[in-house]
Amino acid sequence: MSHDEVKQQPPINHAPSSNFAKEVEQEFYGDGIMKCIQCGMCTASCMVASMTERYRPRMLIQKILLGKREEVLSSELPWLCMTCRLCEERCQEDVNLSEIFHAVREIAAREGYIPQVFRNTINKVLEDGWLLNDAYTDFVEDDRSDLGLDPKLSWNNDFVKKIKKRYFEGVTKK
Amino acid sequence: MKEFVLYTGCTTPVRLPAYEAAVTVVLEKLGVRLIPMKDVNCCGAQYIESLSHTAFAAMSGRILAIAESMDRDILAICGACSGSLKAVKHDLDSNKVLRAEVNELLADEGLKYTGTVEVKHLLQIFNEDIGYDAIKAAIVKPYHGVRLAAHYGCHVTRPPEIVHVDDPENPVIIDTIIEAAGATPVDYVGKTRCCGGPMLAMDEEVANKIGLDKIKNIRDEKADGIVTACVFCDIQLTQVQFGDMAGDEPKIPVLTLPQFLGPAMGINFDSLGIQLNKIDPQAILQEM
């Protein structure tokens, strides 16, 4: 192949397809994303990745860096991180992956992409003030009494109503 | 006697009340009194935390502010809660805008976050407030010849610059306490890996595979039991052993740290809730 022929090839565009990474960078603790060097230590450490082919933290970071905004926001990927932080412990560049994925979840949630299981649980918490109101049966009450613990659990649900009104109006509706 | 307010979190009082009882009685005997917190709310971990950082800060911030009004530091016995409260404390202490917003919400109730209380996980109370010498001195019925695997819990030790509990790559607090009580701590592959609990919401099968992988690694070392320091981990490492994928190997008993320590301190099984454990730990407890 002559030098001239190479020159005639169309240039490969390495620019991200959107400014998604910059957008993530603006969120709480999203700024670590630009430090990623794509070494893959995170995927090598990840227990979720070791058990399912659906999730690779390095590839998720790469998708964000490449600007694949809609693909990432509408997928389950940001929600498959357990936030166990084993990858962060090992990352040589101090990339805070679980916080970055939280930032992506916040953006996704604002656009209506929330997995149903998260939606259901959040609606419960914002109603009852805590997670397990429905699971608190007479049997558990008896166990608590037998253990010498107060069987009356006094959870506050006024404050979460304020939280719901201020931060979640319209967001968690089905 | 030192005093802390106890933030139980949502899960312990319902799913593992024996942990709450055991913590209270064991710490009391070691000179730490716990005062229950009333009228609190969920810390917001995982769920609210994923949707709005500000709402998450408000929910954990309210718990911190209630502890301030009680003028005591907080003991959190759940990995997720201790992680949330510490992370939010860090944020509120370093971000004035966030603190102002949270305080605006709290003002209606006469609460205010000023940053005066500390948040400690149970492991810190043992390590920093009680100390290994005092624990050793309290052992009246030491274990003999029991091999135990410590499971620390991800949010208990990570991120280290926020939580300040132990060395996240080589944690030793539970192991040291196992040894102090006369038992033998055993290392195993993947000791600092997750139990899989946080994955249950999105994919139960993957969550259980992760939990069972840990059980297998612990079984490979011929451990007699597992000692935990987080309610979620304790429940997860127990329930995976009952699932369809568990196989028919003998189940490995799982004990919370105070349930392990209490019997060696001469505390009776009933007040530690031993009878409520889903996998009978008698094989461990009779070796004293």
Interface residues (C-beta under 8 A of the other chain):
Chain A: E27 F28 Y29 M47 V48 S50 M51 T52 E76 W79 L80 M82 T83 C84 R85 L86 E88 E89 N96 H102 R105 E106 A109 I114 P115 V117 F118 T121 I122 V125 L126 G129 W130 L131 L132 A135 Y136 V140 D143 R144 L147 G148 L149 D150 L153 S154 W155 N156 N157 F159 V160 K162 I163 R166 Y167 F168 V171 T172
Chain B: C10 T11 P13 V14 R15 P17 A18 E20 A21 T24 P36 K38 D39 V40 N41 C42 G44 Q46 Y47 I48 E49 S50 L51 S52 H53 T54 A55 A58 M59 R62 L105 D108 E109 C154 H155 R158 P159 P160 P168 E169 T192 R193 C194 G196 P198 M199 A201 M202 D203 V206 K209 I210 D213 S271 G273 L276
